[in-house]
Amino acid sequence: MKVFAPFRLDAVNQCLWRHGDTGQEERILLTPKAFAVLTHLVEHAGRLVSQDELLEAVWPNTVVEPQSVKKHILDVRTALGDRPKNSLFIETIPKRGYRFIAPVSESTPSRPVVSGRPAQDTLVGRGGTLEVLHEMWQRGLNSERQIVFITGEPGIGKTALAEEFQRQVAVGERSVRIVQGQCIEGYGSKEAYGPMLDALGQLCRGPQAGPIIQILSTEAPTWLAQLPALLTREHRATLQREILGATRERMVREIVDALDSITAETALLLLFEDLHWVDDSTVDLISALARRRTPAKLMLLATCRPLHAEPAGHSLKGLIPDLMVHRLSREIALIPLSEAEVEEYLAVQSPAGHPPPGLSALVHRHSEGNPLFMVAALEHMAKRSLLTRVDGRWKLRVPLEQIEFEVPEDLRHMIEAQLEPFSAQEQSALELASIAGVAFAASVISALAPIDSHNVEDLYEELSRRHHIVKWAGTESLPDGSMTERYEFVHALYRQVLYDRQLPGRRARLHRQIGERLAVLYALRMEEVVPELAYHFEQAADWPRAVDYLQQAAQIAGRRYAHRQADALLARALELVSHLSGAQRAQAEPQLLVALAAHRAAAFDMRAIETYETLAARAADYGLIDIQARALLDLSYFSSLTSAERGLEAAQRAQRLSAEQGPAMRTRTRAICAFRRLSVSGWNTQDALEFRTGLAKLHKGQDSAALDFGQLEGSHIRFLSGEYREARRLAIEVRAKWLEAGTHPNLRIEYYRSDALALLPLVFLGEWGAAVGEFAAAMAEARKNVNENNILWLQAHQAWLHLHALDFMGVLAICRSALALLRDPALLAAPPPQLRRALICAGSASVAMGDYAHALEDFSAAASEMDCQTVFLDWYWRMPLAAGLTELWLAKGDGVRARLEAERLLDRALATEEHTWQGLAWEANARVALANRDHARARDCIAKGVFTIQGFEVPLAAWQVHATAARIDEEAGNLESARLHRDLSRATILRLANSLPEHEPLRKIFLSAPAVARVFG
């Protein structure tokens, strides 16, 4: 057993133990290789160990890069709390190797003694609070998840309490994981899930990383994708396919699932510091963790200032009270220390005797019980020789009355007084650090300081050793492989005082220099510092770079599916563009508005309408005609989902504007305008022809920018005119474009539209087996991604398949699910067409099930919606509505109403080029005529129906038209013609059924349906 105070190295059991101040020992975890490196150095203490020797000892017969030695030396130093400079344990001999310099002795192995509750002697007045925390920790160990907020004013001791509790847990538990994440002032709110990603990064390092990474790979791939350093290029590509179309909801669900698995056997203490600077996405995560009811050995401990001073929209203001009301969290509000507790602190600091009378009262009066102020006041007195501690006793050097006069009255002035004895160079270094933030890297500051980089590190090293202003926070590896020491202010108030004392012009200049330095240092890993760069350049009033990095931060938030945050970042960037020069603003503002509008449209956020209007107005101001026209066309589509009139008005504006465009863009704009008119006003041959002619012209001209924009509309036109195969081909091409590497289809509304247009033609083509398979795959992806809007799109079309397959119970199940979702107030935005389609399908199924009251209720609701406000493609869905009402009145024996609805259906169908609906309309009119005993009309209608479907691939209409034709011919005595029609109907039915696998339930349901059975009977 090797001992080097305060550590003990157990080579037999491969354990490293640290002896604490309280007499207890805690185990320090090291990777096997890092442990081997430490063991070799300790066993050869006092002499030089070269890199080659370490490579041979730790990696025998293996080819390893020398950089691996540096990495494991860094791991060992981190575990020991050692530093490259002024080292206590491992000395670096430049270009030669390393030497273990601490005294090493042999010790007899003994069993380490571990107490569950080590004593603490400097954290006074918090004993009861620590007891509460330990009680909650025990519940956590019993798989009762705990969410705890430690709140209180600055300096009240939130971090000190959290750190002491963390230390006690580490000492008292042999099997526990402890990680923490930091919310950063200034730019922390710009980085989605920042503290959680910090914590995950810690979990994914060290000897226990393997199982954690495997859990993330299996259960939380959206999170593993955010940790690229853990991935190979091949794994990254596979992962991107796996997380395709993911959403915020999926990301939150996955990390909650993963934390359940991570804590299944080993408890996890997760500490989030300074939650008042938290980002919205992390708030969503905390909410989900708190509301999860599954067992987990998890305790989330978060420190937070009181939120009364925060803006009204601060997301924590709503969350913490809500969790408290539902008893899903616990708040521990720290109060100031009492005079007796200040007395206790003074007594602990002078164990040889009682503090001087009146000292505790004076300190309490000045500090008002604030621990940070208390400590600062005592240091202030000591540095001015007003008070000393000799032989473990406090001694007054001057009367209390004089101390009373000389102690500053508030904490800010106290900190200023603490800084006075520092040299000019030390104060300058601290001021530079305050610009960087609460935490900072010496290598960043070295570029600003008027001394060389080595002296800068030495300076911060000395400050961290002698004073209580900054402390060492570890060694960091930079993208270029070099190492830098990190430090942090012991409290944010120190940083704030040092920051505020500098003139605005100096602060702005230093912010710019720090931003430029970070951009150089992290050129190879820019994503890690983008939010920080956005903050520094905004504070520097470097508006072009601030806007650029805010836009990049929004893109990163989008890749993390943090859409609210991306929205806020883009909105902030738009606020800053007013500071740009004319040319810069003309370039940046439209780009930002395009991104913001697309983002909002994909989320069905109605603010997209306002954003498109703003984009069109700004593009007009800058003379960007093509962008203005595109904005109006996008506005037209999105508006038409809620208002056909508004959509049509936007299209008309784009049409007028097209006169000012170049030939290709003019053709594109007018073609899309034709489609917009057709989609809201009804099928129009002239509009359809104008669109097709324009698209053909664009194809001929090979203008890709103009052509790409019309491809989805082209798919729509083909579908509406019954060209199902071509509609599907075009939709698949559009979808493939949005699935290209590096794109995020969940941010584009076109992705949902292309998905639907690729699936629905399969239903009309009678390729039901393929449709069932693709619907299942698409629905599984949508549910995995928790994409409720996409689920609604799919359910509307899936119900349509089941309706034509005569699976009426299945239709009702699908529609009930969709209607429940559509009526859920938690779904903030869903396009009205989905509600209407679900009602129409549900009503049609209810008719077939004999539930006429519910059918009429659903049909009436859909008709009322359409009459109140026409929206996108309402004219098309009025055909199935009329068809459903025809069946309802036929079933109820109301021939007059049945004929009225059947004729309405026919008028609407004949106004289109859609032969499926035309065939179904003639067939419905023929059956209504039969029911009304108008046999001549029945024969005329069915003859026209047969003629309509000839030469067209319309199996949904064909089997029904031929079945009704066979019935009419049979009743008229035309048996041969009846046989021919019945054979054609049977063949079509079998084609539909045989497109489904034998084991598919839908096949049996379809073949056993009464309408089908009559054809075969």
N, C-alpha and C positions, 0 to 999 in steps of 0.2 A: 504494500500500500504506500503510494507516494503522497506526501503532504507538502503543499506550498500555500501558505496562508493567503486567503481563508478557504482554500480548496483542498479536496482530498480526491485523489485519482485511484479508483479501484479497477486495476487492469484485468483482474479475474472476471469480475461481473460486468466489465466495460461500462462503469458508471462514473460520473463526475459529480461530486457533492460540494456544496458551498455552505460554510459555517456562518450562520447569521449572527447579528449583534445580540439576539435574545437567547442564543445558545442552541437554537434548533438548526437543523440542516435541511436544505432543499436540493433536489436532484436537478441537474442542468442537462438538458437533452442535447446530444450532438449526433450528427450522422456518423455511421461507421467509419467512413474515410477521415472525417474531421477528428474523430476520436483517435484513430490510428496516427494521424499527424501529431496530435498533442502528446500521445504516449511516447512516440519516438523522440520528440524534442525534450520531454521531461526526463526520459531515461538517459539522455545525453546532455543534461543540463550543464551549462557553463562553457560548452565548446561550440564552435561553428558547425552547423549542419547545412551542407550545400543543397541546392535544389535537386541535383542529380542523386544525392544520397536519399533524399525524401522520396523521389520518384521510384527508386529501386526498393526502398523499404515498404512503401505503401502500395505501389502499383507494380509489383515484380512481373517481369515477362509481359508487360502491357505497354503499348504505345500511347502515351498521354501527353497532351500539350502542357508546357510549363505553366500556362495560365491557370491550370487546375490547381496547382500548388498554391498560387496566390489566393484563389477563391477559398480554399479550405483554411488557409491561414486567416483570412478575413472572418470566416465562420467561427474559428477558435477564438480569435480576439473579441468578437462580438459576445461570445458566451462568457468569456472571462471579464468583460467590461474593460478590455485593454485598448490601447490606441497605438498607432504606428509611431507617433512622436511621444517622447517622455514615457516610454513603455515601462510597465511594471513587470511584465512577464516575457513577452516575445520581442526581441530586438531584431530589427532588420539590418543586415549588413549589405549595403548596396552592391549589386552585381555579384554577390558571393553566396548569400543564403541567410540563415536565421540562427539566433542563439537564444536559448531559454535562460533568462537572467535571474529569475526569482530563486531564493534559497529553497532547496528541496530536501526533505528528510523522509525517513522510513517510519511507518506507523503500523501497529498491529491492527488487523481488520476488526472492526466492531460494527454492530448493527446500528444503523443511523436511528436516532430518536426523532420522531416527528410529532409535534403537538398539533392538535386540531385547531387551537386558538392561540397562536403565539402572542406574547405580550407586546404592547406598544407603549412607548414612553413619551412621545412628543405630540401625539394627536389627542389633545385633551378635549373634554366636553363632547366627545362623539361616541363614548362607550355604548350608550343605549342604541344609537343609530347603527353601530356595527353589529350589535346583537340582532337587531331587526334584519339587517342584510344577511347575517348568517342563518337566521331562521328561514328566510326566503331561499337562500342557497340550498338548504336541506330539502325544501320542497322541490327545488329544481333537480336535485340528485334523485328524488323520487319520481322523476319524469313529469312534474307539474311545471310547465314552462313559466318563467317569471319575466315580466317587463317592469323595470324600475327606473324612475326618473329622479335623479338627485338635483334639486333646484335650489337656487339661492343667489344672492347678490355677488358681484365680482369680489374675489378675495375671501369669500366666506369659508372656503376650504372644500369645495366640491371635488376637485381633482385630488387633493390630499387624501380625502376620505376614500375615493374610488381606488386610488393606488394602494392605500393601506389594506383595504379589503382584498384587492387583487393579490397583494403579497401574502396575506394570511391564507387565502385559498390555495395559492401555489405551494406554500409550506405544508399545509394541512392535508392536501390531497395528492396521492401518488399518481392517480390516473385522471388527468384533467387537461383540457386545452384552454389556453387563455390568449385571446387576440384582441386587438383594439383598432379602431378607425378614428381618424381625426377629421372633424369638420373645420375648414379653414376660413378665416375671415377674409372677405374681399372676393375671392374667386371660388371658394368652396361650393357656393350655391350654383355655380355654373357647371359643375362636374357631376353628372348623374351617378348616383350610387357610390360616390367617392369613398365614404368611410367603409362601406361593405366590401368594396374592391380592395381597399387597404387590408382589411381583415382576412379576406380570402387569400391575398398574396402571402400573408404570414402563415396561414394554414397549409399553403402549398409549398412551403420550404421545410427542409429538415427531414429527419428519418421517417416521420409519420406522413409525409406528403403523398406517397403513392396511393394509399386508400382514398385520400381526399380527392385527388385528381381523378381517380376512377369513378367516384360518386358523382363528381361534376360532369364527367364525360357521359355517364349513363342518365343522370337525373336532371342535370342543369347545363346542357350544352350551350345555352344562350349566355351563361356566365363564363364558361370555359373559353368561349370565343373572345371574351374581353381581356383574357390573360394570354396574349400571343407568345410571351416568352416561354410558355409551357408547351407550345405546339410545334410540331414539324410542319413543313410546307404542305405535305400530303394530308396530314391530319387537319390542318386548317381548311383545306379545300373541301374535305369530307364534311367537316363541321358546318361550313357555310351552306352546304346542301341540306343538312339536317335541320338548320334553324330558319330555313326559307319561310318568309311570310310571318315571322314571329311578331308578337305584340307585347306591349307593356304587361298585360295581364299574364301572358305566358312566362315572362321573365320573373315576375314576382312569385308566381306559383312554383316555378322550378326551384328558386333558391329556398323557398319555405320547405319544399319536399326534400331538397338536398340537406338542409340543416336538420330535418328530422332523422335522416339516415346517419349524418355525421355524429349526432348525439344519441344514437340508439344504444351505444355501449359506453362511450366516453363522454363525460359532461363537458359542456362548452360554456365558458364565461366570455361574453362578447361585450366589450366596452366601447361606447361611442362618446367621444369627448366633444364638448362645446356644440350641443345640438341646436343652439339658437342660430347657428350659421349653416344649418342643414339644407340640403337640396330637396326639392319636392319628391323626387323619386324615392329617396331614402325614407321619407315620411310614409309613402305608400307601403314600402317594405315593412316598416315598423308596425303599421296598422295591420297588415296581413299576418305578421308573426303573432301579434297579440290576439287576433281573432281565431287563429288556428286552434282546433280543439284536440288534435292528436297528441299523444305523449311525446315529450322531448326533454332530455336532460340539458336544458338551455336556460341561461339567465342573460338577458340583455340589460346592461346597466348603462344609463346615459346621463351625462351631466348637462345641465342647461340653466342659463340665467332666467330670471322672471321674464315672462313674455309681454307684460303690460306695455313696455316701451317699444315693442316690435310693431311693424305696420299691420294694419287691420287684416290684410290678406295672408299673413304668415300662416303656413299650413299647420304648424304645431298648435296654434291657438285653438283650432277646432278639434284636433286629434286627442291631446292629452285629457281635456275635460270629458270627452266622449268615452275614452277608454276607462277613465276613473268611474264614471257613472255606471258603466256596465261591469265594473270590477274586473277589468282585464289588465289593469296595471296598478302600480303603486307609486305614489309620489312621496319622496322624502324631502321635505322643505327644511333646509338648514337655517338655524337661527343664530344670531350673534352669541358669542361666549358671554357668560355671566362674569361678574367680578370675581366670584369664587373660582371659576374655571381659569381665569387669567392668573389668579393666585396659584392655582395648581400647576399651570405651565411654568411659572417662575420658580416654583419649588422643585419641579423636575429638572430644571436647568441649573439649580444650585442645591444639589443633594446634601451638602455639608451643613446647611443651615437655612433658616427661614428667610424669605426676602425681606428687605427693609420695610418697616411699617409705612403704609401710604403709597408704596410703589405700584402695587396692583391696582389700586383705585385710580391713580394717575394714568396708568397705561390703559385701563378700561375706559376711562373718561375720554381720552384722546382717540382711541381706536374704535370706540363704541362697540367693542366686542368683535370687530372684524379681524380674523386671525392674520391675514396678510398685513394689515395696517399695524397690528400688534408687534409682529416680528420686525417689520420695517422700523417701528418706533424704537424698539430696543436696540437695533443695530445703529440707528441714528445716535442714540445716547452713548453707546459704546464708542463709536468712531470719534465723537466729540469729547470723550473722556468725562462725560457727565456721570457715567455708570460703568463699573468694571466688574469682572467676575474673577476672584482670586481664591485659589484653593477650594473651588466648588462653592463659593459664597458670593452673592451679589453685594457690592459695596457702592454706596453713593459717594461721589467725589464733590458734589455741590449740593446745596439744600434743594429740597423738592420744589420750592417756589421758583427757583431759577430754572430748573428743568421744565417746569410748567410753561415758563415764558419761551423757552427755546425750542420746544417740540412743535413742528408744523401742525396746523389744524385739520388738514384733510390729506387723504392718501396721495393725491396727485402731487401736492407740495412736498409730502414726505419722500416720494420717489425722487423728486428733483433734488431734495437735500441729500439723499443717498448717493446721487450721481456726482455731487460737487467735488468730492476728493479724487475722483478719477482723473487721470491725465487727459490732456487734450486728444491725444492719439486714441486712447481707450474710448472716450466719449464719441469720437468721430466714428470709430469702428462699430459701436453700438447703434449709432444713428443710421449708418449704412445698413446694418442688419435689420433695423426696424422697417426700412423701405421694402426689403425682400419679403418680410412677413413674420409671423410668430415663429416659424421654423425656417432655417436657411442653411445653405451649403457654403462652406468657406471658399470653395473654388469660384462661386458666383461673385462673392463680395471682393475677392482678390483682384478682379478686373477693374474695380472702382476705386480701391484704396490706393493711396500714394506710396505704398510699400510693397515689396515683392510677396508672392503668394505664400512662401514658406513662413515669412514673418507674420502674415495675416493669420494663418492657422495657429502659430505659436501664441499670438495675441489672444485669440478666442479661447485657446486652451488654458491660458493663464487666467483669463476672466472667469472661465467655468470652474476653475479650481479655487480661486480666492474669494469670489463674490457670489451672491445669490441673485444675480440678474439673468444670466444665461446658464444653460447646462448642456453637456455633451449628449447628443441624441443618436449616435451611431456612425458607422462608416457606410458610405454609399458608393456603389459602382456606377460610373458614368457610361454612356453609350460607347465611348472610345476605349473602354477598358480601364481607364485610370480610376483612382479612388479619391474620394473627398470626404472630409469630416463634416458631419451635420451637427448643428447646435439649435437650441430653441430657447426662447425666453421662458423663464420659470412661471411667468404669468402674463397674460395678454395685456394687462394694465401697464407693465413695464414697456412693452413694445409701443403701446398707444402714447404714453408720455413722451418717449423718445421720438416718435413719429410727429406728434403735434408740435414739438418745439422747433421744427425745421420750417423754413419759409416755403410757401407753395411752389415757387419757381424752382428751388433746389430739389424738392420732392419730385416734381415732374421730370426734371432732368435725370435724376437717379432712377426713377421708374423706367424711363426709356432705356437707360444703359443696362439695367438688370434684364429687361426684356430682350434686348439685343444679345446679351451674354447667354441667356437661357436658350435662345434660338440657335446659337452656334453650338453650345454644348450638347443640345438634344436634337441636332439635325437628323440623326439616324432613328430617333424615337420621339418624333415631334408630338405624337398624340398624347404623350404623358404630360406635357406642359402646356397644351393649347389653352385650357381655361386660365392658367396662370398668366400666359402671355396676353390674353384678352384683358385681364385685370390690369397688368402693368401698363400696357399701351393706352388703355382708357384713362388711367390715372396720369399718364404722361401727356394727355391731350394729343396723342399721335393717332388722330381719328382714322386715317386709312387703314393702318395696321390693326387698330382696335376692332373696326368693322370686319376686317378680313378674319381675324381670329375668333370673333364672336360667331361668324358664319361657320367656321370650321368646328367650333364647339357645338353648334347646333347640329351639324352633321354627325358628330360623335354621339350626341344625345339621341339622335335618330337611330343610330346603329345599336344603341342600348335600349331602343324602344321607349325612351323617356320622352314622349311626344309633348307633354305639357312643358317640359323644360326646353325642348327644342323650340317650341313656339315662343316661350319667353325670351330666349336668347336671340331669335330672329327679330322679335319686337324691339328688344333693346338695341340691336344693331341698326334698326330703322330709325330709332330715336337719334342715334349718333350721326346718321348720314347728313343731317342738317348742317353739321360742322365741315363737311367736305367742300372742296372747290366744285365749281359747276361741272367740269368734265368728269371728275371723280364721282360725283353724286349721280350723274346721268348713267354711269356704268354700274355703280354698286346698287342703287336703290331698286331698279327693276329686277336685278338678280335676286335680291332679298325678298321682294314681293312675290316673285314667281315661286320661290321655295316655300314661302309661308302659305301662299294660296293653295299650292298642291298638297302641302301637309294637312291643311285644314279640310280640304275637300275629301281626302282619303279617309279622314276620321268622321266625315259627314258632320263637320262643325259648321253651323250656319254662318259663322263669322267669315267663311270663305267668300260669301257673296260680297261683303263689304271689302274684303281684300282684293278680289278681282276688280271691283270698281275703282279702288285706289290705284291698282296696277295700270288699268286702262287710262286713268287720268294722268298719272305720272309719265307713262309712255307717250301720251299726247303732248305733254309739256316738253319732253325731250326730243320730240319729232321721230320717235321710234314707232313707225306705222305698223310694221309687222308684229311687234310685240303687243301693241295696242289691239290689233285685230285678233290675235291669239287669245288675249285676255278676255275680250268680249265673247269669243266663241266658247271658251271654257266657262265663262259666267253664264252663257246661254244654257249650256247643258246642266250645270249644277243648279241653277235657278229653276229649271224646268222640272226638277225632282219635287219641288214644292209649289211651283206656280208656272203653268204653261204660258200665261200672259207675260210674265216677267222674262221668261226664257226667250219668247218670241221677240220681245222688244230689244233684248240684247243682240239677237241675231240680226235684226233689222239695222241696228247701229253698225254692226260689223259689215253688213252688205253695203251700206253707204260708204263706209271707210275704204272698202276694197278698190274703189275707183282710183285711190292714190297709191296703190301698191304696184310692184313690178308684176310682169305677166304670170310667173309661176305662182307667186303668193296670192295674187288676185284670183287665179283659178282655184287655188286651194280654199281660200276664204269663201268664195261663192258656192263651191261644192258643199262645204260643211254647212253653210247657211241653208242650202236646199235641204239637207238632211235634218237640220234643226226644225225647219218649218214642217217637214213631213212628220217628225217624231211627236210633235205636240198638236198639230192641226188635223192630222189624218193623212191616209195614203193619197198621194197626188202624183199622177203619171208624169207631169211636167217636172216636178221637183226630183222625182226619181231619175228621170232622164238627164236632168242637169247635173245631178251628182255623178252618175255613171260616166257621162261624157267628160266631166272635169277630171275624174280619177283616171280615166283612160289617157287623157291628155298629159297628166302628170307622169304616168308610167312611161309614156313615149318620150317625155323630156328628161326622164331619169333625175329629177330634182328630189333627192332623198329627204331633204329637210321638209319639203312640202308634202311629199308622198307619205312619210311615216304618220303624219297627223291624221290622214284620212282613212287609214287601213281599218281601224276599229269600226268606223261608221260604214265602211264598205261591207264588213261582216254583217252589220245590222241590216243594211239594205237587202243583202242576199237572203237573209233569214226571213225578213218580212215579205219578200216576194216568192218564198217557197224554194229558193235555191240553197237547200240545207247543206249539201256537201261543200259547196264553195264558201258558205258562211262559216262552217267549221274550220276549213283550211285557213282562212284569213285570221280567225280568232286564235288558232294555235300559233300562227306566226307572230301575232302581237304578244301573246303570252310568253313565247320563247324569248322575245326581246326583253321582257321585264324579268326574265329568269337568268339573264346573263350575269356572269360573275361580277361582283362589285355593286350590283343594283339591289335596291330594297323595295320589292314589289308592294309590301304592306304600306308604303308611303304613296302609292299611286292608285287613284280610283280606277284607272284603266285596267289594272290587274284584275279587279273583281268583275268588271264588265266582260273582259276577254274570257275569264273563267266560265261565266254563265253562257256566253255565246259559243264556247267550245262544247259544252255539255248538252244544251237544249236541242240542237239539231239531231243528236243521236236519238232523242225521244221521237221526233217527227219522222226520222228515217226508219224507225222500227228496229233499230239496233239496240234493243233494250239490255241485252247482256253487257255490252260495252258501257252503256249508260249507267247501269247499276254499279259496275266496277269503278267507273270514274267518279260517280257520286260518292261512293263509299270512301275512296281515297281522298277526295277533296274535303269531304266532311270530317274525316279523321284528322287531316292537317289543320282544318279550321278549328276543330275542338282542341287539338293539341296546342294551337296557338292562342286559344281563348279569344278568337276573332268573331265576336258576336255579329257584326255587320255581314261578314262573309257567310256565317252560318245562316243568316236570314235569306241572303241571295240564293243559297243552295237549297234551303228548305222549300222556297217558293217553287223552284223548278223540279225538285224531287217529288213534291206533291203532284205536280202535273204529270210526271211519269206514272205514278201509282194510280192517278185518276184514269188515265187511258188504259192502264192494265187492269182496270175494274177492281182494284184493291181499295175499296171504299173505307174500310176500317183503318187501313194504313194511312190513307189520305187524312182522315180525321186526327189520327195520332200525330202526324207531322204538323198539321195546321194548328192543333191545340198547342203544341210546343212552340211554334212560331208566334202565335198570337199572345201567348203568355210572355214571351220575350219582348214582343213589340209593345205590350202594355205595361212592361216593367219600368217604373220611373227611373231606375238606375241606369237604363239604356238612354243616355242623354240625347242621342240623335239617331234616327233611322228613317230612311226615305219612305214617304207615304206609299209609293207603288207596292212595297212589300206587304203592307197591311191589306190593301185592296185585293191583291192576288191570293193571299191566304184566305180571305173571306169568301172569294169566289170559289176556290177549290173546296173549301169546307162546306159551302152551301150545296155544291154539286154532289158531293159525297153524301150529305144528309138526305138529299132527295132519293138517291139510290137506296139508302138505308130505311126509307119510309118516315124519316123525321122531318116532316114538312114544316113544322113551326120553326125549328131552328134554321132550316134551309132558307125560309123567307126572311128570317131575322138577319142572317148573314148577307143574303143578296141585297136586302134593303139598306144595310149598313154600307156595303160597297157602293151601291148606286148613289146613296146620299153623299158619300165622300167625293165621288166623281162629279156630281152635280154642283156641289159646293165649291170645289176647286179642281180644275182640270190639271193633270200633271203628265209627265213624260209617258208616252205610249198608252195613255188611257183609252184612246180610240181602239187600239188593238185588243185590250182586255175587256172592252165592252162586248166583243164577240163571244168569248166564253161566258160572260155574264148573261147575255141574251140566250145563249144555248142552255145554260142552267135554269133560267126562268121558264124556258119552253118546256123542259123536262118536268119542272115543278107543276106547271098548270096542266100538262098532260096527265101526270100522275094523279092530280086532284080532280080530273074530269072536267076541267074548265076549258072547253074547246075554243071559246072566243079569245080568252087571254093567251092561250097557247099559240093560236094563229097570229095574234098581234106580235108576240115576242119572236116567233119563228120568222115572220116577215121582216122584223127589225134586224134580226140576225142576218138574213139574206141580203138586205140592202147594204149592210155594213161590209159583208164579205165580198159582194160584187164590186164594191168601191175599191178593192185591193187587187193585187195580182197573186194572192195567196190561195192556191188550189186546194190545200187541205181544208181550209175554212169554207171555201165555196162549196166543196163536195159535202161537208158536214151540214152546211146550211140548207142545201137542196134536199138532203136526206131527212133532216128534221122537218122541213116543210111537207115532205111526202108523208111522213108518219102522222103529222097533225091533220093532213087532209084525210088520211084513212080513218083517224079517230072521229073526224067530223063527217064521215061517209061521203066525202067528195072524191070519188074514185078517179074521175077524169083529171082533177088537179094533182092527185097523188101520182098518176102515171106520167103526167107532164113534168112534175118536179123531179121524179126519180130518173126520168130519161135525161133531163138536163144535168142531173148529178153524175150519171154515168159518163156523159159526154165530157163534163168538166175535168174528171180525174184521168181520162184516157191520155196515156203518154207521159204521165207525171208520176214521180216517186212519192206517193202520198198514202202509205199503208194505213195510217190512222183513220183516214176517211174511206179508203177503198173497201176494207172488210165490212164496214157498216153500210156503205152505199150498195154494194152487191148483195148483202144480206137482205136489206129492205126491198131491193129490186126483185130478188127471188120470191119474197113474200107476196109482193104485188102481182107478179106474173102468175104465181101459183093460184092466187085468188081469182085471177082473170082466166085461168085455164091454160095459160101459156107455159106448159110444163117443161118443154125443152129449154126455153129461155130461162125458166126458173132454175133448172138444173145447172145451166152454164153459169149463172150468177152465183148460185150456191157454191159451186166448185171454186170459183174465183175468190169468194169470201173465205172458204175453208183454207185455200192455199195461202191467202194472206195472213189468216189467223195463225196457221202453223209456222209461217215464216217469223211472225212476231214471237210466238212461244218458243220456237227453236233457237231464237237468238239468245235465249236465257239458258243457263246450265240446267241439267236435269234436277240438281239438288236445290235450285233456287226456289224459295217459297212463292215468289211472284208468278212463276210459270204455272204452278198448280192453281193458284187463285184465279189467274186469267182464264185458263182452260175450263175451270169449273163454274165460271160465272154464268148466270142464267142466259144472258144475251148471247154468249158464245155457245153454250150448250144447245140453244134452239137451232143454231146454224148446223150443228152436227146431228141434231135429232131428226 
